[in-house]
Amino acid sequence: MSVGQALQAARTQAGLSVEEVAAATRIRATIVRAIERDDFALCGGDVYARGHIRSIANVVGADASQVVAEFDATRGSRPTLSADLFEAEVSAARVRRRQPSWTLVLGAVLAVLIAVGFFQLLSGTGSPRQPSSIAAGLGATPSSSPTPSGSSVGTGSPSPTPSSPSSSPTVLAESSSGAVRVSISTPGGKSWVQVTNAAGQVLFTGLLDQGVTKQFTDPSQLRLVIGNAGSVDLNVNGKDIGSPGKVGEVVRLSFGPNDPAAA
C-alpha cells in the first residue's frame, strides 16, 4: 500500500474519523484527506509532510518510522535529518499541548469580584456598628470597639467564630461526594483518548503514551472515547474495572456518580 492508503487503513481499523484525527493532531482535515490520497502539496514541503505523516501515524496506531521511510522511498527524498525530527516533535507537541485560556480569564474575573466586594465592605461605613462587627469577626479585642454595644459584640464573638469555619467543610464534603471520578492509565501501550464532561466541554483529546495515568472529575457525568481499548485500564469512583475492550478496538463509555457500570 502507498503511504496514504496505509494511513487510511490504520485510521479505519482504529475506528477514527478524519475529523477526530485532525482534532488530535491539530492538522486541518483537508490536509489529512489529501495525505490519504497521497497528495502532499498542501503540506508545504517534504519536511512538513514527514511531520504530518508521523503525527497521523502515531494517532491511528501505525508504525510511524515505517510509514515515513516508505514516504522517503516513494519521493526519492533525502534521509531524515535533525530538522525533520524537530518538525515531528513540534507536530507531536501540538497534540499534547492543552493550556485552556479560560483559566486566566476566570482568575482575572475572580480577582475583580474580590476587589469590588472588599471595596464595598470598606465603603459601607454609614452605621457605627459595622466596624465593630468586622473587628469581632476578625478576632479583635472588645477594647477596639468605640461603643459599649461593640463591646457586647466582641464578648459574643468567640461562640459564632468557631461555628462558621466548621460548617463550611461539611457542606463542601457533601457536595463533592456526588461527583464522578475517572482515572485512565495505559499499561498496555499507547491509546488515543477523548474525555468530555456533562456540559459537552472537551476536557482532554490526544494520544496517551504507555505508562501514563490521567484523572478527570465532573459533578454529574464523564464521556470517554478510547481508540485502543485493550491497552487501557480504568478506575471509576475508586473501583478498578480493568480494560474496557480489546487491542485496536474503539469504545465509547459514559460514567456517572453511581457507576462503575457504564451508562
C-alpha positions as CSV (number, residue, x, y, z in Angstrom):
1,M,0.0,0.0,0.0
2,S,1.0,3.6,-0.5
3,V,1.6,6.0,2.4
4,G,-1.9,7.5,2.1
5,Q,-3.5,4.1,1.8
6,A,-1.6,2.8,4.8
7,L,-2.6,5.7,7.0
8,Q,-6.3,5.5,5.8
9,A,-6.4,1.7,6.6
10,A,-4.9,2.2,10.1
11,R,-7.4,5.0,10.8
12,T,-10.3,2.9,9.7
13,Q,-9.1,0.0,11.8
14,A,-8.8,2.3,14.8
15,G,-12.4,3.5,14.3
16,L,-11.4,7.1,14.0
17,S,-12.9,9.7,11.6
18,V,-10.9,12.3,9.7
19,E,-12.2,15.0,12.0
20,E,-11.1,13.1,15.1
21,V,-7.6,12.6,13.7
22,A,-7.5,16.3,12.7
23,A,-8.5,17.3,16.2
24,A,-5.9,15.1,17.8
25,T,-3.0,16.2,15.6
26,R,-4.0,19.8,15.0
27,I,-3.7,19.2,11.3
28,R,-6.5,20.5,9.1
29,A,-9.0,17.9,7.9
30,T,-8.4,18.9,4.3
31,I,-4.7,18.1,4.7
32,V,-5.4,14.8,6.3
33,R,-7.7,13.8,3.4
34,A,-5.1,15.0,0.9
35,I,-2.4,12.9,2.6
36,E,-4.6,9.8,2.5
37,R,-4.9,10.4,-1.3
38,D,-1.1,10.6,-1.5
39,D,-1.3,14.3,-2.3
40,F,1.3,16.1,-0.2
41,A,1.2,19.5,-2.0
42,L,-0.8,21.1,0.9
43,C,1.9,20.1,3.4
44,G,4.3,22.9,2.2
45,G,7.3,20.6,1.5
46,D,8.7,17.2,2.4
47,V,9.9,18.3,5.8
48,Y,6.4,19.3,6.9
49,A,4.9,16.3,5.2
50,R,7.1,14.0,7.2
51,G,6.0,15.7,10.4
52,H,2.3,15.4,9.4
53,I,2.7,11.7,8.5
54,R,4.5,10.9,11.7
55,S,1.8,12.7,13.8
56,I,-1.1,11.0,12.0
57,A,0.6,7.6,12.2
58,N,1.0,7.9,16.0
59,V,-2.6,8.8,16.5
60,V,-4.0,6.0,14.3
61,G,-1.6,3.3,15.7
62,A,0.5,2.8,12.6
63,D,4.3,2.4,12.6
64,A,5.4,6.0,12.1
65,S,9.1,5.1,11.2
66,Q,8.0,2.6,8.6
67,V,5.4,5.0,7.0
68,V,8.0,7.8,6.9
69,A,10.5,5.5,5.4
70,E,8.0,4.5,2.7
71,F,7.4,8.2,2.0
72,D,11.1,8.8,1.5
73,A,11.5,5.8,-0.7
74,T,8.5,6.9,-2.9
75,R,9.5,10.5,-3.1
76,G,13.2,9.8,-3.5
77,S,13.8,12.2,-0.6
78,R,17.0,12.5,1.4
79,P,17.4,10.6,4.7
80,T,15.7,12.0,7.8
81,L,17.8,14.8,9.3
82,S,17.6,16.6,12.6
83,A,15.3,19.2,11.1
84,D,12.7,16.5,10.2
85,L,12.9,15.1,13.8
86,F,12.4,18.6,15.2
87,E,9.3,19.2,13.0
88,A,7.9,15.8,14.0
89,E,8.4,16.7,17.7
90,V,6.7,20.1,17.1
91,S,3.8,18.3,15.5
92,A,3.5,15.9,18.4
93,A,3.8,18.7,20.9
94,R,0.7,20.3,19.3
95,V,-1.2,17.2,20.2
96,R,-0.1,17.2,23.9
97,R,-0.4,21.0,24.4
98,R,-3.6,21.7,26.3
99,Q,-3.5,25.0,28.0
100,P,-7.0,26.4,28.3
101,S,-7.1,30.2,28.2
102,W,-10.2,30.2,30.3
103,T,-8.1,29.7,33.5
104,L,-6.6,33.1,33.2
105,V,-9.9,34.7,32.4
106,L,-11.7,33.1,35.4
107,G,-8.8,34.1,37.6
108,A,-9.0,37.7,36.5
109,V,-12.8,37.8,37.0
110,L,-12.4,36.3,40.4
111,A,-9.8,38.9,41.4
112,V,-12.1,41.7,40.2
113,L,-15.0,40.4,42.2
114,I,-13.0,40.1,45.3
115,A,-11.7,43.7,44.9
116,V,-15.2,45.0,44.3
117,G,-16.6,43.2,47.3
118,F,-13.8,44.4,49.6
119,F,-14.2,48.0,48.4
120,Q,-18.0,47.8,49.1
121,L,-17.3,46.4,52.5
122,L,-14.9,49.3,53.4
123,S,-17.1,52.0,51.8
124,G,-20.3,50.9,53.6
125,T,-19.4,52.6,57.0
126,G,-22.7,54.6,57.4
127,S,-23.6,52.7,60.6
128,P,-21.1,52.9,63.6
129,R,-21.8,49.3,64.4
130,Q,-20.3,47.8,61.2
131,P,-16.6,48.4,62.1
132,S,-17.1,46.7,65.5
133,S,-18.8,43.8,63.9
134,I,-16.0,43.4,61.4
135,A,-13.4,43.6,64.1
136,A,-15.3,41.0,66.2
137,G,-15.3,38.6,63.2
138,L,-11.6,39.0,62.7
139,G,-10.9,38.2,66.4
140,A,-10.3,41.8,67.6
141,T,-10.4,42.5,71.3
142,P,-13.5,44.2,72.8
143,S,-11.4,47.4,73.5
144,S,-11.2,48.1,69.8
145,S,-15.0,48.9,69.6
146,P,-15.9,52.5,70.1
147,T,-19.2,52.0,71.9
148,P,-20.4,49.7,74.7
149,S,-22.6,47.9,72.2
150,G,-19.5,47.0,70.3
151,S,-18.0,45.5,73.5
152,S,-21.0,43.2,73.8
153,V,-20.5,42.1,70.2
154,G,-16.8,41.4,70.9
155,T,-17.8,39.4,74.0
156,G,-20.1,37.2,72.0
157,S,-17.8,36.7,69.1
158,P,-15.9,33.6,70.4
159,S,-19.0,31.4,70.1
160,P,-20.0,32.2,66.4
161,T,-16.4,32.4,65.2
162,P,-15.6,28.6,65.6
163,S,-19.0,27.5,64.2
164,S,-18.6,29.4,60.9
165,P,-15.5,27.5,59.6
166,S,-16.6,24.2,61.0
167,S,-19.9,24.2,58.9
168,S,-18.2,25.1,55.6
169,P,-16.1,21.9,55.2
170,T,-19.1,19.7,55.9
171,V,-21.0,21.3,53.1
172,L,-18.1,21.0,50.7
173,A,-17.6,17.3,51.6
174,E,-21.3,16.6,50.9
175,S,-21.4,18.4,47.6
176,S,-18.1,16.7,46.3
177,S,-19.2,13.2,47.3
178,G,-21.7,13.1,44.4
179,A,-19.1,13.7,41.7
180,V,-17.8,11.2,39.2
181,R,-14.1,10.5,39.1
182,V,-12.4,8.5,36.3
183,S,-8.7,7.5,36.2
184,I,-7.3,6.4,32.8
185,S,-3.9,4.5,32.7
186,T,-2.1,2.9,29.7
187,P,-0.1,0.0,31.0
188,G,-0.5,-2.0,27.7
189,G,0.6,0.6,25.2
190,K,-0.4,3.9,23.5
191,S,-4.0,4.9,23.2
192,W,-5.9,7.9,21.7
193,V,-8.4,9.2,24.3
194,Q,-11.1,11.9,24.3
195,V,-12.9,13.0,27.6
196,T,-16.0,15.2,27.6
197,N,-17.9,16.4,30.6
198,A,-21.7,16.7,31.1
199,A,-21.8,20.2,29.6
200,G,-20.2,19.0,26.3
201,Q,-16.8,20.6,27.1
202,V,-13.8,18.6,25.9
203,L,-11.5,18.1,28.9
204,F,-8.8,16.2,27.0
205,T,-8.1,15.0,23.5
206,G,-4.8,13.3,22.5
207,L,-2.5,10.3,22.5
208,L,-1.5,8.9,25.8
209,D,1.9,7.2,25.8
210,Q,2.4,3.8,27.5
211,G,2.6,4.1,31.3
212,V,0.7,7.4,31.6
213,T,-2.2,8.0,34.0
214,K,-4.7,10.8,33.7
215,Q,-7.5,11.6,36.1
216,F,-10.7,13.5,35.4
217,T,-13.8,14.6,37.5
218,D,-17.2,16.2,36.9
219,P,-20.2,16.7,39.2
220,S,-22.6,14.6,37.0
221,Q,-21.1,12.8,34.0
222,L,-17.9,12.0,32.1
223,R,-18.0,10.6,28.5
224,L,-15.0,8.7,27.1
225,V,-13.8,7.7,23.6
226,I,-10.9,5.3,23.7
227,G,-9.1,4.4,20.4
228,N,-7.1,1.4,21.7
229,A,-9.2,0.0,24.5
230,G,-7.1,-3.1,25.1
231,S,-4.1,-1.0,26.3
232,V,-6.2,1.0,28.8
233,D,-7.2,0.3,32.5
234,L,-10.0,2.3,34.0
235,N,-10.7,3.2,37.7
236,V,-14.2,4.7,38.2
237,N,-15.1,6.2,41.5
238,G,-12.3,4.4,43.3
239,K,-13.1,0.9,41.8
240,D,-10.8,-0.7,39.2
241,I,-12.8,-2.0,36.2
242,G,-9.8,-3.1,34.1
243,S,-9.7,-2.8,30.3
244,P,-12.9,-1.7,28.6
245,G,-12.2,-3.5,25.3
246,K,-9.7,-5.3,23.1
247,V,-6.5,-4.1,21.4
248,G,-7.3,-1.9,18.5
249,E,-10.9,-1.6,19.5
250,V,-12.6,1.8,19.8
251,V,-15.1,2.1,22.7
252,R,-17.4,4.9,23.8
253,L,-18.3,5.0,27.5
254,S,-20.2,7.2,29.9
255,F,-20.0,7.2,33.7
256,G,-22.0,8.9,36.4
257,P,-21.5,9.3,40.2
258,N,-23.3,5.9,40.9
259,D,-21.2,3.9,38.4
260,P,-18.7,2.0,37.8
261,A,-21.2,0.3,35.4
262,A,-21.1,2.1,32.0
263,A,-24.2,4.0,31.2
